[in-house]
Amino acid sequence: MRLLIICAFVALLADPLPAAMRVKELASVEGVRENQLIGYGVVVGLAGTGDKRQTVFSVQTLTNMLDRMGVTVSPAALQVRNMAAVMLTANLPPFAQPGVRIDITVAAIGDASNLQGGLLLLTPLRGADGQTYAVAQGAVVTGGFVAGKGGGASQTVNHPTVGRIPTGAIIEKAAPSLAPSSKVRLQLRSADFSTAARVVEAINKRFSIDGRPIAKAENSGLVVVDTPSPFSGRPVEFVAELESLTVDADRIQKVVINERTGTIILGKEIHIAPVAILHGALSVEIRTNFEVSQPQPLSTGKTAVVPQTSVDTNEEKAKSITLNKGGTVEDLVRALQAIGSSARDIIAILQSIRAAGALEAEIEVL
């Protein structure tokens, strides 16, 4: 038996530090956020690809819906092949007002095989507090399809049991967002003390009055800003000015490794201390051949299959490279590729260098 591993290697050649970024990209205003909505509904009009009789809640849902419309039907008499029970999800934007339309995602929760061509019936969408903030209805658009009669004579493209309804929900209640007031609290998307200090410095340099600072960092992820007097009563204009400020963001150097796929993402200018690396490879190949043992004619023996197993090992000579002072990960990768190292080899070497204290970056394993 031979074990075959196919790996991919990706190197991200990025600048060591990003260019100046706006506060809008670095932080968000506390209270100005999306809210997730969820709902349970029914998609009808499917061409026999809906839920089967085994999905009990689809029959119950249809029976209850018809009963509210004045039609009494026994659940045992219903055929639900043209309908499917679905779950709906949507994001409610901050400060969204009643009447605004938003997109929704529809996913089958029973044993329906395809939502193509289906129509979602009126469904309420609720927030985490249990209140209804939107109602959804409309034709489902799937990114895939199923063709054929099933079994080996069918073809499935993409994922036909999940679809979207663009602008399929209408907001019925305003989003629970907090409008900016006399204090604006900025939440950094990546908490960092250096970045927080630079944001405070840029804000005080732009808006301070008589040398009095208006911003301070509560911690590495939160900056509190007092609205200056020229913007009193105009918090929206102040936040707009605030978000347009540019700051040099600080970033931690990282090497990201996905060992399941053999993918490595790394920066170009990550430095490595002077280090010598020796790396070899050991391969083991196991082969099994099945031979038939045939007895002599007219004998009492039986025909048997006898496995013949052989094990071969092959150990390569260690290959070495040396990085001098000031070497970067880019230099290391080029050197490793030059001696024929695979992505798995590079992952192992990077982890060993980090353990030896020679790699000036964090390693994050996905």
C-alpha positions, -999 to +999 in steps of 0.1 A: +000+000+000+015+033-010+006+065+008+003+095-015+001+131-001-004+160-024+003+194-009-001+230-020+021+259-010+010+296-011+033+325-001+017+359+006+043+385-002+030+415+017+047+446+030+059+443+067+035+471+077+003+482+060-001+517+047-020+543+067-056+532+072-087+551+080-103+548+114-133+534+096-113+503+086-097+500+121-127+504+144-165+505+146-187+527+167-202+508+197-239+502+192-237+505+154-239+469+145-260+443+126-285+421+143-291+385+132-327+374+123-341+339+120-374+324+110-392+291+101-412+289+069-425+269+041-415+268+004-441+256-020-443+249-057-415+224-059-417+198-087-419+167-065-385+175-048-399+186-015-402+168+019-413+132+021-438+118+045-411+110+070-407+147+077-435+150+102-432+188+109-438+197+073-473+181+074-480+197+107-470+232+094-491+228+063-521+216+083-519+246+107-515+270+078-546+257+060-566+256+092-559+294+097-572+299+062-605+281+070-595+248+053-597+217+075-576+188+062-565+156+080-527+154+082-529+118+070-544+129+037-517+153+028-489+148+003-461+172+008-438+164-021-442+199-036-434+218-004-404+219+020-399+232+055-371+257+056-351+279+080-345+316+071-316+338+082-310+375+075-289+404+089-307+435+101-285+465+092-280+492+119-305+520+119-326+501+093-361+517+090-395+501+084-401+496+047-365+489+038-358+456+020-330+431+029-317+398+015-325+365+031-310+330+029-333+299+028-322+264+037-341+231+038-343+214+072-362+183+061-354+157+034-362+179+004-337+174-024-341+206-043-356+241-037-353+252-073-384+271-085-399+272-050-419+301-035-415+311+001-448+319+019-451+349+042-427+342+072-419+364+102-382+369+110-374+374+147-344+386+166-327+372+197-352+390+219-381+371+202-396+402+185-405+403+148-384+428+129-391+417+093-414+395+072-401+375+042-418+362+010-408+356-026-392+332-051-362+313-041-331+315-062-307+286-060-271+285-072-274+248-082-297+223-098-304+186-101-310+169-134-320+133-141-341+106-126-320+098-096-294+072-088-266+070-113-286+088-140-287+122-122-263+151-120-262+176-091-245+210-095-236+231-064-260+230-035-296+231-045-311+228-009-299+263+000-310+295-018-314+332-015-342+357-020-327+391-029-346+419-012-370+392-001-378+406+034-394+439+044-384+455+077-414+461+100-396+474+131-366+497+134-333+481+143-322+483+180-292+505+173-276+532+196-272+566+180-239+585+188-243+609+217-219+631+237-195+602+239-184+580+210-169+546+219-147+532+192-142+494+192-110+483+175-116+453+152-081+439+162-072+448+198-037+463+199-022+488+224+000+504+198-029+510+173-052+522+201-025+548+212-021+560+176-058+564+172-060+585+203-030+606+191-046+612+157-080+622+173-065+646+198-043+662+172-073+668+149-100+678+174-084+689+207-094+724+218-069+746+238-047+716+240-072+696+260-074+659+248-109+646+240-099+610+234-084+583+256-079+546+253-097+525+279-078+494+269-062+478+238-096+475+221-117+505+232-112+543+226-136+567+242-140+601+225-159+632+239-178+651+212-161+685+209-182+717+213-180+727+176-199+694+168-224+697+197-258+685+185-242+671+153-230+636+163-233+622+128-210+648+112-185+643+140-184+605+135-180+611+098-150+633+104-137+608+130-138+579+106-119+598+079-088+602+100-058+580+089-037+560+113-007+538+109-020+505+122+003+481+139+001+444+130+016+413+146+037+393+122+022+359+117+027+326+099-006+309+093-004+271+087-032+248+075-017+214+080-048+196+066-043+211+032-006+218+033-011+256+029+012+282+044+004+320+044+033+342+055+047+377+053+076+386+032+096+405+058+094+382+088+129+380+101+147+348+112+177+347+135+209+331+122+202+294+121+214+262+104+188+236+092+194+200+084+164+181+071+160+146+057+131+124+046+122+088+055+097+070+032+082+036+040+065+016+012+043-014+020+033-037-009+009-067-006+006-092-035-021-119-034-009-153-048-032-183-054-021-216-039-035-244-061-035-280-047-024-310-068-051-327-089-072-353-071-057-342-037-078-333-006-064-297-005-083-265-012-075-235-033-064-206-010-053-170-016-020-163+002-010-127+008+027-119+003+037-086+020+070-068+016+082-036+033+108-012+018+124+018+034+143+046+018+160+073+039+174+104+021+205+121+031+200+152+052+201+184+032+213+216+049+209+253+045+222+282+065+206+316+070+228+345+080+218+375+101+190+395+086+174+365+068+137+366+062+111+339+058+111+346+020+148+337+020+141+306+039+113+295+016+134+301-015+163+281+000+139+252+010+124+251-025+159+251-040+167+218-021+133+203-031+114+206+002+077+200+000+050+220+018+049+194+046+086+198+051+084+236+052+056+234+079+077+211+101+108+233+096+089+265+105+075+249+136+109+237+147+125+272+140+098+288+162+104+263+190+141+271+188+133+309+192+147+319+159+115+329+142+103+365+149+066+358+143+037+340+158+026+307+142-011+301+140-023+266+130-058+263+115 
